[in-house]
Structures are given as C-alpha cells and as structure tokens.
C-alpha cells in the first residue's frame, strides 16, 4: 500500500501473497535486518536510525555532537509536552 493509505491494495501478486503466509528464511531475515534507514520522529524532532524490522539503533557520536543532539531533543520533548498539555486543556472546554 502507498504510505498514508489505509487497507490493502486490491490486486496482490501470487508471489507476494505466498510470502506473507510463510516464515522468513534466514537469508530473507538477514537481508531485512541489514537495511538501516534514517527516520525523522515528528513527535520529538529527532532523527533515528531504524533497522529493517523497526529496531532503533544508537549512533556513536562525539561529545560535542551528543550535546547538540541532547539540546535539540530536550527542546523537542518540551514542545511535545507543551502541545499535549495545550490539547488536554482545550478538550476540557
């Protein structure tokens, strides 16, 4: 399915249908796990490394970069918390 769409595509090939009904082979699993992508988390404002199955991976960075990331993350966490408090107060009225 396209990103943001709900439901399944109406025409699924036989090969894709068969792949969804059986466990992955070791090779398929290792291929999936070897793919790492960088994903933006809009709620916190952080960029995260995500392994194929959805596992979050930590990145090794310098002390200075760690401080920058921490400062940005703290701002993002504060903004997220502020939004949630604001939304909670708006829903009461």
N, C-alpha and C positions, 0 to 999 in steps of 0.2 A: 504494500500500500504506500501511497505517497505520504510524505511527512505531514502531519497535521490532520490527516483524514481518519475517519472512524470506520471500522469494519474491514472486511476483506475484499480484495478485488474479485470480481465475478468469475474471471477466467484464470484458473491456476493450472499451469502445465502439469502433466503427469509426473515428471521428474521432481518438481517442487513438492507436489503432494506426497510422493513417496518419501522424500527427505524429511518431511515433518512427522512421519509416522514411525520412524526408527531412531534408535540412539545414534549419536555421532560416533564415527570411528576415531581411533586415537589420532590419526593424521588430520582429520577434519577439526578435532578439538584443538590440537596444537596449532593448526593454521589460524583458527579463530582467535586463540589466545595470543598469537604473535602480532596481531594487529593492534596498534596503540594509536589512539587519536586524542587530540586536544579539544576539550569541550568547554564552552562557557556556561557557567551556572548563573542564570539571570537573578536568582533569588539572593545570592550572596555576592555577586560580582566577581567571582573567582574563575580563573581558567584551571581546568583539571585535566590530568592525564587519565584516560579511561582505557582499560584493556578490553578486548573484544567482547567478553561476557558481561561487562559493566563494572568490573572491579576498579576501584580508584587506586591509582599508583602515586606514591610520593615522589617528588622530584628533588634531587640533591642540588642545592644552590649555595652560593657564597653567603657569608654572614650579612653583608650589606643588602644583597637581594632578598634575603629572608626578612630583614627589617621592612623593606619596601612592600613585600607581599603581605606581611603581618599588618602593616598600617592600612593598606588597601582593604584587606579582609575585615579589619575592625570597622572601617567606615561602612563597608557593605553590610556587615552584621547589624550595625547601628541603624542604617537606613531600612533594612528589612524589619527590624524590631519596631521602628517608628511607624512604618506602614501598617504593620499588624495591629498596633495599638490604635492608630487612627481609624482603621477599618472596624475594629471592635467598638469604638466609641460611636461611630456613625450608625452601626447596626442597632444600637440601643434606642435611638430616637426615631 
